[in-house]
Amino acid sequence: MNVEMHNRTVEKRFKCSTCGQEFLKPYQLIVHVRRHKVEKTFKCDICEARFTRRSVLKAHARVHTGEKPYKCDTCGAMFAHIGSLNQHIRIHTGEKPFKCDICETRFSYRGSLKQHARIHTGEKPFKCDTCGAKFARRGHLTRHIRVHTGEKPYKCGICGSLFSRNSGLRRHISIHAVDRSYTCDTYDD
């Protein structure tokens, strides 16, 4: 498929008249528009979040209580929401129900498919407020911001050195493994 044809394939054609968000498929726009029209009458007393149904508010409350009533029968992992458990179970089953319309790659999670789609669209929705650099993934923006802040959240447990990236810490730890400064004086010749 040539680039021009590919770009037409991923062109977003369905636009929300309320917020301007665009969608590839009409049903995606229909589902999205419903969110604008539904009144969210159920309010969380702790964080002010609002919901359309009391049952969703009740499930949301677990964010604050830490309650995790759903348990994976395979590994024992606990979850606050049944949907999270159902997604987790795919780790054990290998199920990948979400398929890319362009390259047919399959994913276990809808979010992974959405993130993958940015490879095809070139979309970079995460923007650095400091320098304007754009990223396809939120984690990449978070890591980039450390360039500006100087934050170094990864600490070596051996010598206390600090690193802005986990990969830098892992690379550093390997020097401790090959440190040959220790000499054995058990044997005298």
C-alpha positions in Angstrom: 0.0 0.0 0.0 1.5 3.3 -1.0 1.8 6.2 1.5 -0.9 8.3 -0.1 -3.4 5.5 -0.1 -2.4 4.6 3.5 -3.0 8.1 4.7 -6.5 8.1 3.2 -7.2 4.8 4.9 -6.5 6.2 8.4 -8.1 9.7 7.8 -10.5 10.5 10.5 -13.8 11.4 8.9 -16.4 11.6 11.7 -16.2 14.7 13.9 -18.0 15.5 17.1 -19.8 18.9 16.8 -19.5 19.5 20.5 -15.8 19.0 21.2 -14.2 18.5 17.8 -12.8 15.0 18.5 -12.6 12.9 15.3 -13.2 9.2 14.8 -12.5 6.7 12.1 -15.9 5.0 12.3 -19.4 6.4 12.6 -20.3 4.1 15.6 -17.4 5.5 17.5 -18.8 9.0 17.1 -22.3 7.8 18.2 -20.9 6.3 21.4 -18.8 9.4 22.1 -21.7 11.9 21.5 -23.8 10.0 24.1 -21.3 11.0 26.7 -22.0 14.7 26.1 -25.7 14.3 26.4 -26.1 12.2 29.5 -26.5 14.0 32.8 -24.1 12.8 35.4 -26.2 13.1 38.6 -24.2 10.8 40.9 -21.3 12.6 42.5 -18.4 11.2 44.5 -18.2 12.8 48.0 -14.4 12.5 48.0 -13.1 13.6 44.7 -16.0 15.3 43.0 -16.1 12.8 40.0 -19.6 12.5 38.5 -21.3 9.5 37.0 -24.5 8.6 35.1 -25.4 5.6 37.2 -25.3 4.9 41.0 -23.6 1.5 40.3 -20.7 3.1 38.5 -20.3 5.6 41.4 -20.2 2.6 43.9 -17.5 0.9 41.8 -15.6 4.2 41.6 -15.6 4.4 45.4 -13.1 1.5 45.4 -10.5 3.9 44.1 -10.6 5.6 47.5 -11.2 2.5 49.8 -8.6 0.2 48.1 -11.2 -2.6 48.1 -10.4 -5.3 45.6 -13.2 -7.9 45.6 -12.4 -9.7 42.3 -9.7 -12.4 42.4 -8.0 -14.2 39.5 -8.4 -18.0 40.0 -5.2 -18.6 38.1 -2.6 -16.4 40.0 -4.5 -14.8 42.9 -4.2 -11.2 41.7 -6.9 -9.0 43.1 -8.9 -6.3 41.3 -11.3 -3.5 42.2 -13.4 -3.9 39.1 -14.7 -7.0 37.2 -13.6 -5.5 33.9 -10.0 -5.2 35.1 -10.1 -8.9 36.2 -11.5 -9.9 32.8 -8.8 -8.0 31.0 -6.1 -9.6 33.3 -7.4 -13.1 32.5 -6.2 -12.5 28.9 -2.6 -12.7 30.2 -3.3 -16.4 31.1 -5.5 -17.3 28.1 -3.5 -15.4 25.4 -6.7 -14.0 24.0 -6.2 -10.9 21.8 -9.7 -9.7 20.7 -8.6 -6.2 19.5 -7.3 -6.1 15.9 -5.7 -3.3 14.0 -7.8 -2.5 10.9 -4.6 -1.5 9.0 -2.0 -4.2 9.7 -4.1 -6.8 11.4 -1.8 -7.0 14.5 -3.9 -8.2 17.5 -3.9 -6.9 21.1 -5.2 -8.1 24.5 -6.3 -4.6 25.5 -8.2 -1.9 23.7 -5.8 0.8 25.0 -2.8 -1.1 23.5 -4.6 -1.1 20.1 -5.3 2.7 20.4 -1.7 3.3 21.3 -0.6 1.1 18.3 -2.8 3.0 15.9 -0.7 6.0 16.4 2.1 4.3 14.5 -0.2 4.4 11.4 -1.7 7.9 12.0 1.5 9.6 13.3 -0.7 11.1 16.0 1.3 12.5 19.0 -1.3 13.8 21.5 1.0 14.3 24.5 2.8 17.6 24.4 5.5 19.0 26.6 4.3 22.4 28.1 7.9 23.5 28.4 9.4 23.0 24.9 6.5 21.8 22.8 7.9 18.4 22.0 5.1 15.9 21.1 4.9 12.2 22.0 2.7 9.3 21.0 2.8 7.8 24.5 2.1 9.5 27.9 5.0 7.6 29.4 7.4 9.0 26.9 6.3 12.5 27.7 6.6 11.8 31.5 10.2 10.6 30.9 11.0 13.6 28.6 9.8 16.1 31.3 12.6 14.9 33.5 15.0 16.6 31.1 13.5 19.9 32.2 13.0 19.1 35.9 16.1 17.2 36.6 14.1 14.6 38.4 16.0 11.3 39.0 13.5 8.8 40.5 15.6 5.7 40.1 18.2 5.0 42.9 20.9 2.4 43.0 20.5 0.3 46.1 24.2 -0.3 46.3 25.8 3.1 46.1 22.9 5.5 46.1 23.5 7.0 42.6 20.4 8.5 41.0 19.1 8.2 37.4 16.3 9.7 35.4 15.6 6.4 33.5 15.2 2.9 34.7 17.4 1.7 31.8 20.2 4.0 33.1 19.9 2.4 36.6 20.0 -1.1 35.1 23.1 -0.3 33.1 24.8 1.3 36.1 24.0 -1.8 38.4 26.0 -3.9 36.0 29.2 -2.0 36.9 28.8 -3.3 40.5 28.6 -6.8 39.2 31.9 -6.6 37.4 33.7 -4.6 40.1 37.0 -6.3 40.5 38.4 -4.1 43.3 38.0 -6.9 45.9 41.1 -9.2 46.2 41.1 -12.4 48.1 44.0 -12.8 50.6 43.1 -16.2 51.8 46.0 -17.9 50.0 49.6 -16.9 50.4 52.2 -18.2 48.0 
